[in-house]
Amino acid sequence: MSPKLPPITHLQFLVLEALSVDEQAGRELRALLSSVGVRNSSPAFYQMMARLEEAGLVEGWYEQKILAGQTLKERRYRLTRTGLRAVSDTRAFYLERLGSVRLTRRGSHA
Amino acid sequence: MPDRWTGLCRRLVPDSLRERAFDPAVADLRQEWMSHAAAGRGVALAVARLRYGLRLVAIAVECRRLAMNVSWATVLPERRERRVTMWARDLRRTLRMLGRQPLFTAAAIATLALGTGANLTIFSFVNTFLLAPLPARDPASLVRVYGVDDRNDRDVVSYPNFVDGRKGVTGLDLSAHAVVSARVGTGDAIDVRTVELVTGNYFRVLGLAPASGRLLDERDEVTEGAHPVAVLSHGYWRSRFAGQVSAIGQKLYVNGVPFEIVGITPPGYRGTFSAHAVDFWAPLMMHESVRPSGRSLSRRGWGWLSMIGRLQPGADLASVRHELGLAAADIQKRYPNSFPSKFDFAVTPASAVNEADREVMTPVLAMVFGFTVLLMIVTCANLAGVMQARLAARRREMAIRLSLGAGRGRLASEWLTECLCLAVLGGLAGLIVARLTGAGLARIPLPLQILGDLSFETALDWRMVAYAAALSVASGLVFGLAPAWRAGRVQAFPLLKDAGGTVAGGRRGSRLRKVAVLVQVTVSIVLLTAAGLLGAALVRQHGLTPGFQTDGLGISSFNLQRETPDVRRDLTDRLLERVRRHPAVASADISTSVPLNIGRDRMGIAIPGYVIPNGRRSVSIDFNMVGPDFFQTLGIGFVDGQSWSPRDLAPAALVVNETFARRFWPDKRAVGQPVEIIGRGMVTVAGVVRDHAYYEIGETPMPFMYIPTALQPPGSFVVHVRTKQDVAAVMKELKPQMAAVDPRLAPYDVMTFDELRRVPLFPARMVMWAAAAFGLIALMLTAVGLYGVVSTSVAQRSREFGVRMALGARPADIQRGVLREAGALVLLGAAAGIATAYFGARGLESMVAGAGTFNAAVSLPIALVLGLLSILAAWAPAARAAAVDPVVALKGS
């Protein structure tokens, strides 16, 4: 049975994929997105993260840190089990699609 | 501080996104800010704060957008379109409304037209005289060149020096010019006109093309006296020849010499100095016909030419300065006697204003412009009060609209549109007023002696229009912002519930209107006090006696410089004989200069036995060449000795004043003492006369001497006439009689001595009239403004008056109360005005001596008049307040 169309967008996949390695701060994730050309505003990014949290794909929390004698907080995220499954499902879907594309091409050359 | 901003911005964000998007985004921003703030101080810290604030607002705005789930790409054009439609609707509505209230509209536009018109009129002078560039092609590449010596760093030069400079410079096309006055016309139609003598390349340098015929060129600069041609200015051509092309080829008689008219300059060009309108141009080679001096162009020591040049392609100021420096050094080397210590050329970018004009005009224009700004403040304050009153009257309508869903921003924007519309219409009317006033002022005959060829003509150009537009919008904002702000804050509920107190018409609105009246009263007092102080000082000046009798004294100028000494003597004798024959003339004689006029004649003298300080051989003394009856005519009494008789030529004699006698012979009798006039020989003192004012009243006494005209008949002189009857009438009668003696005798500047005395005070008089006119306008506006304030206040407080009367107050009490309130307002404004005038009066001292001292005797009557006017203005509304029927007033609520 071929895998179903994943319920997440490519942007969300990018974020979840990054989080599958390790937990990360929101700022780090935004930097990652901007390195691949995504110019989302900060509120738009956090709105997306909030949606991922609401879907149970990631878990977010504030972490305290001290900078120049002042206490600051930053939002950090890690992947939930559901999130991990979503990443692997999406990855499998694309690999599968990629494989069938290769086969089709080979077949047409033959 | 960032925390406070964060709290404010967070409130703007919809609830759904505060925690989900705003908080984490701001947490990131704070982290970034901390790293910047820790690093920066001073300016860097301020910039970081500003950036933080802006980004915070951006985050909040973005959150709102996200909540609406729309993209900017669709929002912005829609919003812009909506705004344009709204503006157009507001504009249409405003114009319709203004059209429905023609009286109010006309009054507001007229008020604005007065304020902006006065301001624009003065700005047109500032624009024409001080700001406008040279009316030539590519004025940026034009430069003025001056001669520099020990005494003067911006001097005129002689023709030979100009020619040497022109030859020595390759990067500059250099031309020379000199503005002079000449008698133009024949017979009775002689008048004095402004002529510019120019070199052949002058018009080429300026890059001008003729409107008709040709301009002067190199062929007109070949032989001295051989090029009697003239180019007319467009304005002179239109006024004298009615703009007919047939003028070209006709003759123009300049000092009796026929000049052929060969062309017309382009319209708008009137010379290279903005304040001096030239009537026509003639070749420099014709200088002796236009400005007889008996000198040859080749005289190296005769400096009289200004220079203007155009930088050639590839040349710059530095290279031109270098070349001219070398030329100057060469001149100095070749003519060491003419330039013993220093000679050089100075080069500056060309401006249309010469320094002398700038010095004279800048203080006058600055002061009058300041007055118009004050008038503009009164205008704006007046209209702000009027708009407040309108707002108060329409508050119910606005409350209804508000409760029906109109936005506060819309209401405010409507008010602002109305004010801006009025301001723009007022600005247009002001522009028309300014043009009419400017044209009227240009027709005022100016006294020739001091202002020469100064012209009041102004032009309407893009700077004027831009200034008018900016002034209109600024005034619209000044008088419109406060009512617009208040319109946006109308409270619907209390207004609809109760017709009584409201925000727009309530205490704050009335306070604003009171402040507006206060400002108007203050400014009116300041303007009128300035006029009063100037007027008092002028009257005082006029009342001062110069040391001789000015009543019944008349003068008339003559120029015989083209005639030989014998002809001059003969003509002068015949002229004086004719004048003395007039039955109303007591005595008459000539002199080369007139007391209390500008210009000094000085001569070097040496006194045997008197050691001059600093080892100099001679001392310079001011003098006047006078006829024997001069002292009697002016009423200058002799202290010792006597005047010389008409034919008393041997031994040559001198009359000196008391200061002269005291200084050189403190212990001896001056009469009979010898004096050496340098270059002319020895003379003897024949008499000593009383000191009088020579240049201005109140000057320090100076040594002065009188030389008999019989020694050398002067080429240009003034006939002084002492009359027994009305001097103006006698001078008027004498003018044709003097002209009839001989065609070569053409009297000009025929006037009474009192008229002449007013000439140096002309700028001060102008400033005084401007202050008086603007002050009176301000006074009228103030009275109208006060009437409006009291009327509105009475209308709003009718219920209060009703209650008070129902409780037993008498109508007279009510009326007195209203008048007292208006009086208090005026009193406060008058006190502020007098205080401002007290501290600001010093600025007037530069206009006329004695005007800078505050004089309560001037200010208090003005305040009194203003007070009376205010009572008159407040009387009718106060009477209305007293006539309020308590029953009607209480039922009306």
Interface residues (C-beta under 8 A of the other chain):
Chain A: G26 R27 R30 S41 S42 P43 A44 F45 Y46 Q47 M49 A50 Y62 L67 A68 Q70 L72 K73 E74 R75
Chain B: L17 R20 A21 F22 P24 A25 A27 D28 L29 R30 Q31 M34 S35 A37 A38 A58 I59 E62 C63 L66
